[in-house]
Amino acid sequence: MHVVRRNRAPWMTGRDDIILEYLEDSGTALNKRGLEINLRKEGYDISYSTIKRRLPKLHEAGLIEVVSEKGPWYQITEEGTEYLEGDANLRDEPEPDS
């Protein structure tokens, strides 16, 4: 088993990793409510309010992108994938204002 060591920014949470992992694994773009519903189906207890708070920070940090303003709908970016794979060091990244 290969364990990936991620270099998380100090402002990031474990919930951020779950959100990013789900977006990467699903290969889809989701809005906030769709993400909440699908994460609950997978057994994760992440509230809509948490998702609503975390997505703007992940977006501003460049880890996810908005693919449609109606919703908005989000998908993981290349930088988000690099972070999940342990190839991006975010330790010195400042906390986004969002």
C-alpha positions in Angstrom: 0.0 0.0 0.0 1.4 3.4 -1.0 0.6 6.2 1.3 0.6 9.7 -0.2 2.0 12.4 2.0 0.2 15.6 1.3 1.5 19.0 2.1 -1.7 20.7 3.3 -1.9 24.5 3.9 -2.4 25.3 7.6 -5.9 26.7 6.8 -7.0 23.4 5.1 -9.1 20.8 6.9 -9.6 17.0 6.4 -13.0 17.9 4.9 -11.2 19.7 2.1 -9.3 16.5 1.3 -12.6 14.6 1.2 -14.2 17.2 -1.1 -11.2 17.2 -3.5 -10.9 13.4 -3.5 -14.6 13.0 -4.3 -14.4 15.5 -7.2 -11.3 13.8 -8.5 -12.8 10.2 -8.2 -16.1 11.1 -9.6 -14.7 13.0 -12.6 -17.7 15.2 -12.6 -18.6 18.8 -11.9 -21.0 19.3 -9.0 -22.8 22.2 -7.3 -22.9 22.6 -3.5 -26.1 20.6 -3.0 -25.0 17.9 -5.4 -21.7 17.5 -3.6 -23.5 17.3 -0.2 -25.9 14.6 -1.5 -23.2 12.5 -3.1 -20.9 12.7 -0.1 -23.7 11.6 2.2 -24.5 8.6 -0.2 -20.8 7.7 0.2 -21.1 7.8 4.0 -19.4 11.1 4.7 -21.0 13.4 7.2 -20.2 16.8 5.7 -22.9 19.4 6.1 -24.1 21.8 3.4 -22.9 24.7 5.5 -19.4 23.2 5.6 -19.4 22.7 1.9 -20.7 26.2 1.4 -17.8 27.6 3.5 -15.0 25.4 2.1 -15.7 25.6 -1.7 -14.9 29.3 -2.1 -11.6 28.8 -0.2 -10.7 25.8 -2.4 -11.6 27.8 -5.5 -9.6 30.9 -4.5 -6.6 28.6 -3.7 -6.9 27.2 -7.3 -7.7 23.7 -6.2 -11.1 23.7 -7.8 -12.6 25.7 -10.6 -16.0 27.0 -11.5 -17.2 25.4 -14.8 -20.7 27.0 -14.8 -21.8 30.1 -13.0 -25.4 28.7 -12.7 -25.2 26.9 -9.4 -22.2 27.4 -9.5 -20.7 24.0 -10.5 -17.2 23.0 -9.5 -14.6 20.6 -10.6 -11.1 19.8 -9.5 -8.2 21.5 -11.2 -4.8 20.1 -12.2 -3.3 21.8 -9.1 -5.9 20.1 -7.0 -5.0 16.7 -8.4 -1.3 17.5 -7.9 -2.0 18.2 -4.2 -3.9 15.0 -3.8 -1.0 13.1 -5.4 1.5 14.7 -3.0 3.1 16.7 -5.8 2.1 20.2 -4.6 3.4 21.8 -1.5 0.7 24.1 0.0 2.3 24.6 3.4 3.2 28.2 2.8 -0.1 29.2 1.0 -1.9 32.0 2.8 -5.5 31.5 3.7 -7.9 32.8 1.0 -10.2 35.6 2.0 -13.3 33.7 0.9 
